[in-house]
Amino acid sequence: MPRSPCPSVFDYEQEDNGDWSGRINVVILPSYQMPLKLSVEVTVAAYIRGDYAGKVILKGNKDAIAQKIFRGESVPISYKVLFPIPFPLPLVKRISLNQEVLCTGPEASGGVVTNIRLQHTLFPVAQLESGPPPPPPPPPEAVARRPAQGSSPQTGHGGGGGGQNHVSPDQCGRPVVPNLLVMNGLEPKRGEWPWLSALFMMDSTSGLFVFHCSGTLINHKHVVTAAHCVKYRERVELTTETLVVYLGKYNLEQVVEKESVYSELEEIHLHPDYDWKKYDADLAVLVLKTAVKYNSYIQPICLWNFSPDLDPIVGKLGTVVGWGRDEKGNQVTATPRMVRIPVVSQEDCLRSQPDFVLFTSSRTLCAGFRNGSGPCNGDSGGGLVIPMEDGLGLRWYLRGVVSLSLLDKSVYSCDLSQYVVYTDVAKYSDWLHSFAN
């Protein structure tokens, strides 16, 4: 067993099965900022076969640790380091925490040397034990009696733990914060679209998580998004370790929002028919590792249970909300923007631009005013939601998922003088309901 260059920070320990792992002990001081990023660089005189390079695991309850850090406490924490091979054991080359170097050691020597960098990021928890919780939602019967808001939507313009999975008929599609249906692209209120979800992806260069796509909460455990947000072209498919989901998120520049919670992922399901070349079946379902509790800012959307035909909704106004590129050229906006757009017929969509024949089908729909308003880069995976009268009042239903737009080559961004193409979720009803029940 090699010697540790810094025994107070790192040492080797033997598991019950005889295998060796590493143990890192650090004290998190109040001066440290969240998220907490640990980087471990090891070096081994061997060739590593396959894709597995090892793993860093935080020991202890991560939410309890994060809460103590936010309260300004000094917190001793430990990590376990799993090695890719049992022999020879890797040497520690460098350990850093939030870019502060804690330990350095020599590089391995030999005919073949492999250098490996492992990382672990501890995210902030949004709802701390201290501070008032968000107001509880009213009981379902009170929501049902509330007068329907915005029964005549107006056109918009702007830039682009606990519980069961079953959602009762009066629990979905009803924001506790009423929809004001404002015009001219004013940003929505916090909680106005409580099913809006933010997907964060691990940046391969920095190791930090950055905003990636939008999604839509359909129950306590599942979020619907676009398949191309998970697997795009030949790129390696993103995994449960490289994606996290924020629910109740509003301001992307605000690390901690007590109305928001995040969840790591348990599973990712791409639709079995997904074809990245044609954007066919551009649909994915993310399974949350922790079931989310509903509150005033986190509520599910209703899954479409009307006719799957397109004709009944042609001309209807739907709403898309997201943090994507706006009309000022900002790649990502700090707070979400919403836009209201009409659904158009397949004939009008195809006649408007010959290129659409390559990306549309009987399982897509087109929508938009073609006036510069609509979802853009960064809004992928977000939901096109439509208010429908279902016998219990006016509620919001998920009908589309933002899939693609044509490219404006002058700015290499979305061309909102053309329609935007959405995956028509009504054509995938059976597959989606298999997750919702």
Secondary structure, DSSP 8 states (H G I E B T S, - for coil): ----S-TTTEEEEE-TTS-EEEEEEEEE-TT--SSEEEEEEEEESS---SS---EEEEES-HHHHHHHHHTT--EEEEEEEE-S-SSS--EEEEEEETTEEEEE-----SSS-EEEEEEEEE---SS-SSS--------HHHHHHS--S-SS------------S---TTTSS--SS-----STT----TTSSTTEEEEEEE-TTT--EEEEEEEEE-SSSEEEE-GGGT--TTS----TTSEEEEES---TT-S--TT-EEEEEEEEEE-TT-BTTTTBT--EEEEESS----BTTB---EE--S---SGGGTT-EEEEEES---TT--SS-SS-EEEEEEEE-HHHHHHH-GGGGGT--TTEEEE--SSS-S--TT-TT-EEEEEEE-SSSEEEEEEEEEEE--EETTTTEE-TTS-EEEEEGGGGHHHHHHHH-
